[in-house]
Amino acid sequence: MNTCKFLSMLTIASILFFSCSDDDDAPSVINPEELITTMTITLTSGNNTIILKSFDEDGVDGPTAPVVTVSGNLAANTTYSGEIVLQDESVSPADIVNEEIEREADEHQFFFESSGDLNITTSYADTERDYNEGGSVTNPVGIKFELVTTDASTGTFTVTLRHKLKKPNDGTLSDAGGDTDIAQSFPITIE
């Protein structure tokens, strides 16, 4: 009887031992969402440079509200070259989030909206091809853009970065879909 019991236990132990192999598939690598603490937009026209900056120490999902600054007023009837830099300043040295956006240019796009009486128009100055050889020549990204002012006015300029969106799209957030990585509004005065 003890022999039967011993053989039964040995059989169960053998089954358990051989069923626990190390040939399981490796877990898939998850690309975590980047933390964006800082958005800096530089608008340049000749020797005139205006900086729009948003700093949110805990990122867009945190409870702390961002600190938004605008270094000056825009000039009427002027064309500005714009460039956006996104950073994660929660680490030292700060991570430049633009590097990921450039690598995944086919999955990212900035959108520009104005509200109030703000008299501006924007146009894209870069495409996926600027960052990836296989990217589309026509699909915009928006790290670089052009902003044109007309008459004196005030209002809000909102910049939104979408991820995993539909491309091409008609240039509106509603058509693009996707997930918002960051959206920030800046109070603007044109004089």
N, C-alpha and C positions, 0 to 999 in steps of 0.2 A: 504494500500500500504506500509506503514511504517512497518507493521507487517511482510509482505512478505520479505521486504528488511532485516529486523532484523533476521528473520529465515534463510534466505540465508547466511548471514554473519556468523551466529552461526554455521550452517552446515559446512561451509568452515573452520572455526576456529577449529571445532571438528575434521575434517579430518586431518588438519595439526598437531594438537596436538597429535593425536593417531598414526600418521605415523612416528613421531619422537621418537622412542623408544630407550632405552639404551641396547637392547639385541644384538647389532651388534657384530660380531666376533671381538675379540681383534686382533690388528695388530700383524703379525708374528715378532718374534725377529730377528733382523738382526745382524749377526756376523760381525762386521766391520773388515776390514783388519788392521792388526797390523802395527804400524810404526816401522821400523827397522832402527835405527841410527848407530848401532855398531855391527860389526862382529869381533870376536876375535877367532883366531885359535891358539891353543897351541900344538906344536909339541915337544914331549919329547923322548929322547933316553938316558937312564942312568941318569947322572947328567947334561946333555946338554938339555936346553930348548930354543926353538925358538918361538917367538910370531909374528904372522901375524895379523895385525889389520887394519880395515877400519872404519873410523868415518865419517858419513854423517849427519850433523846436521838437515837437513830437510828431510831425508829419500830418498829412491831411486827415487821418483817422483818429488823431489824438484829441483830447479835450481842450488843449490850449489854442486860443485863437492866434492866427498869424499876425505879425507886425508888418504892415505895408507902408512903404515909403516911395515917394516920387521926388526926384531931385530938383525938378523945375518944371516950368510951363513949356509947352510946345509952341513953336512959331507958326503963325498962319501962313498958308500957301507955301508949304515947305515939304520936301521929300526927305524922309529919314530911312536909312538902312538900319534894319533891326536884326538883333541876334539874341537868342535865348540860351542861357546856361542854367541847367538844373543840377543841384548838388545835394548830397547827404552829408551835412556837417555834424551829424551825431557821432561820427568817427574822426580820428585824426591819423593821417591827413584826410581831408574830406574826399569822399567818392564823387567823381564826376558822372552823373547819371546819363549825360549826353552820350557817353561811350556806348551804353546799352541801346539807346534810341538809334544811334547810327548803325550799330550791328543789326538791329531789327527794324530798319527803316520801312520795310514793307508792312510792318504791324503797328506803326506809330504815325500820328499826324497831329499837329497843332491846329487849333481853330481860333479865329479872331472875331470878336463881336464887339460892337459899340452900342451904347444905350444913352438915353437922355438926348440932348441936342448936339452930341459930339460929331463934328464934321470931319470924319476921316474915312479913308479907304485903305485896305490892305491887300497885298498880293504876295504870293509865295516866291521866294528867290532860290529855292533848292528843290531837288527831287530825290527819289530813292537812289537813282544812278549816281548821285554825288557821293554816296556813302557805300554802296555795294555795286560791284560790276554787273551783277545779274539783275539789278533793280530796274524798275520801270522808269523810262525817261519822263513820263508825264505825270506820274503819281507824286503829289507834293508831300513834303515832310513838315516844313515850317520852322526848323531851327533858325533859318535865315529868311527874312521877309522884308518887304518894303511897306512903309506906312506913309501915306500922303495926307496932309492936312489942307483944309480950305479955309473958310471964314472962322473968325473967333467964336468959340463955343466952349461949353463944359459938358461933361458926362462921364461915363464909365467905359473903360476899355478892359474887356475880359479875354484872358488867354486860357485855353483848355487843351490839355494833352489827352488824346484818346489812344487806347491800346487795343489790339485785336479787333479792329474795325473793318468795315467794308471798304475796299479800294478797288477801283475808283469810286468816288462818291461825288455828290453835287456841291460839296464844300460847306454843308450844314451839319450840325451835330445830329439833327433828327434823322438825316439820311445815312450818316456814317455808322451809327450804332456803336458797339464796342464798350469798353470800360474806361471810365475817367481815371487817369493817374493823378492829375492835379488840375484844378481850375482856380484861377485867381483874378479878381477884379481890381482895377487901379483907377482912382479918381484922376481925371485928366482935365486940364484947362489949356485951351488954345487961345493965344493972344496976338 
